[in-house]
């Protein structure tokens, strides 16, 4: 009888998202990316990744080898790789084991696995009616107060 078994617990259940677009591991994009359907990023993006105002149920997922050097704005944001910029999620942010975020995160709901790293502020949205722009204004005020 084994009292202490080596159990591996999975804190966040696997995502059942369907991705219409993908930026592959060997791909690099420079500039602003506007997505109208869910996207998975396994390559590098040098610029912001965002959804148009008013769009819902669009997920931006950054894979373990994915890198975004800019802000990420979406309904749901799943991070397994690296983000150097602010993250704004209307609904949920998931930070998986290898996630590395240097920037502030605004969310309604958040899941963080052990091993995920954040250098920045975590800010919970007050109600679902606040717009992403409000989160940006709040971050700007906090940054001004730091100076």
C-alpha positions as CSV (number, residue, x, y, z in Angstrom):
1,X,0.0,0.0,0.0
2,X,1.4,3.3,-1.1
3,X,0.5,6.2,1.2
4,X,2.4,8.8,-0.7
5,X,2.1,8.2,-4.4
6,X,3.8,10.5,-6.9
7,X,0.7,12.1,-8.3
8,X,0.9,14.7,-11.0
9,X,-2.0,17.1,-10.6
10,X,-3.2,19.2,-13.5
11,X,-4.4,22.5,-12.1
12,X,-6.0,23.9,-15.3
13,X,-8.0,21.5,-17.4
14,X,-6.9,21.2,-21.0
15,X,-8.4,23.9,-23.3
16,X,-11.1,22.8,-25.6
17,X,-10.6,25.8,-27.8
18,X,-10.8,25.7,-31.6
19,X,-8.3,27.9,-33.3
20,X,-9.1,29.2,-36.8
21,X,-5.6,30.8,-37.3
22,X,-2.1,29.9,-36.2
23,X,1.2,31.7,-36.2
24,X,3.6,28.8,-36.4
25,X,6.9,28.2,-34.6
26,X,9.0,29.3,-37.5
27,X,7.1,32.5,-38.2
28,X,7.8,36.0,-37.1
29,X,5.4,39.0,-37.5
30,X,6.2,42.7,-37.1
31,X,3.2,45.0,-36.5
32,X,-0.3,45.1,-35.1
33,X,-2.3,41.9,-35.4
34,X,-6.1,42.2,-35.3
35,X,-7.9,38.9,-35.0
36,X,-11.6,38.2,-35.8
37,X,-11.4,34.5,-34.8
38,X,-9.5,32.6,-32.2
39,X,-5.7,32.3,-32.8
40,X,-2.8,30.3,-31.4
41,X,0.7,31.8,-31.5
42,X,3.7,29.5,-31.5
43,X,6.0,31.9,-33.3
44,X,7.0,35.5,-32.5
45,X,4.9,38.7,-32.7
46,X,6.6,42.1,-32.4
47,X,3.5,44.3,-31.9
48,X,0.1,44.1,-30.3
49,X,-2.4,41.3,-30.7
50,X,-6.0,42.4,-30.3
51,X,-9.6,41.8,-31.1
52,X,-11.9,44.5,-32.6
53,X,-14.1,46.4,-30.1
54,X,-17.4,44.6,-29.3
55,X,-16.2,41.1,-30.5
56,X,-16.8,38.3,-28.0
57,X,-15.6,34.7,-27.5
58,X,-12.3,35.2,-29.3
59,X,-9.3,33.5,-27.6
60,X,-5.7,34.4,-28.1
61,X,-3.5,31.5,-27.0
62,X,0.3,31.8,-26.8
63,X,2.0,28.4,-26.9
64,X,5.0,27.3,-24.9
65,X,7.4,28.5,-27.7
66,X,5.2,31.5,-28.5
67,X,6.4,35.1,-27.8
68,X,4.5,38.4,-28.0
69,X,6.4,41.7,-27.6
70,X,3.4,44.0,-27.2
71,X,0.0,44.2,-25.6
72,X,-2.5,41.3,-25.9
73,X,-6.2,42.3,-25.8
74,X,-8.9,39.5,-26.1
75,X,-11.9,38.0,-24.6
76,X,-9.9,35.1,-23.3
77,X,-6.0,34.9,-23.1
78,X,-4.2,31.6,-22.6
79,X,-0.4,31.9,-22.0
80,X,2.1,29.1,-22.0
81,X,5.0,31.1,-23.5
82,X,6.3,34.7,-23.1
83,X,4.6,38.1,-23.2
84,X,6.4,41.4,-22.8
85,X,3.5,43.8,-22.6
86,X,0.2,44.2,-20.9
87,X,-2.6,41.6,-21.1
88,X,-6.2,42.6,-21.1
89,X,-8.9,39.9,-21.0
90,X,-12.6,40.6,-20.8
91,X,-13.3,37.1,-19.4
92,X,-10.4,34.9,-18.4
93,X,-6.6,34.7,-18.3
94,X,-4.8,31.4,-17.9
95,X,-1.1,31.3,-17.0
96,X,0.3,27.8,-17.6
97,X,3.4,26.4,-16.0
98,X,5.9,27.9,-18.5
99,X,4.2,31.3,-18.8
100,X,6.4,34.3,-18.4
101,X,4.7,37.8,-18.4
102,X,6.4,41.1,-18.0
103,X,3.6,43.5,-17.8
104,X,0.3,44.2,-16.1
105,X,-2.7,41.7,-16.4
106,X,-6.3,42.8,-16.3
107,X,-8.9,40.0,-16.0
108,X,-12.3,39.0,-14.8
109,X,-11.2,35.4,-13.9
110,X,-7.7,34.1,-13.7
111,X,-6.0,30.7,-13.4
112,X,-2.3,30.3,-12.5
113,X,-0.4,27.1,-12.5
114,X,2.7,26.6,-10.4
115,X,5.8,27.8,-12.2
116,X,4.1,30.7,-14.1
117,X,5.9,34.0,-13.7
118,X,4.5,37.5,-13.7
119,X,6.4,40.7,-13.2
120,X,3.7,43.3,-13.1
121,X,0.3,44.1,-11.5
122,X,-2.7,41.8,-11.5
123,X,-5.9,43.8,-11.7
124,X,-9.4,42.2,-11.5
125,X,-12.0,43.9,-13.5
126,X,-15.0,45.3,-11.6
127,X,-18.0,43.8,-13.5
128,X,-18.2,42.6,-17.1
129,X,-19.4,46.0,-18.4
130,X,-16.1,47.7,-18.2
131,X,-14.4,48.1,-21.5
132,X,-10.8,47.1,-22.3
133,X,-10.1,50.8,-22.7
134,X,-10.9,51.4,-19.1
135,X,-8.2,48.9,-18.1
136,X,-5.7,50.8,-20.2
137,X,-6.6,54.1,-18.5
138,X,-6.2,52.5,-15.1
139,X,-2.8,51.1,-16.0
140,X,-1.8,54.5,-17.3
141,X,-2.8,56.2,-14.0
142,X,-0.9,53.6,-12.0
143,X,2.2,54.1,-14.1
144,X,1.9,57.9,-13.8
145,X,1.6,57.5,-10.0
146,X,4.8,55.4,-9.9
147,X,6.8,58.3,-11.6
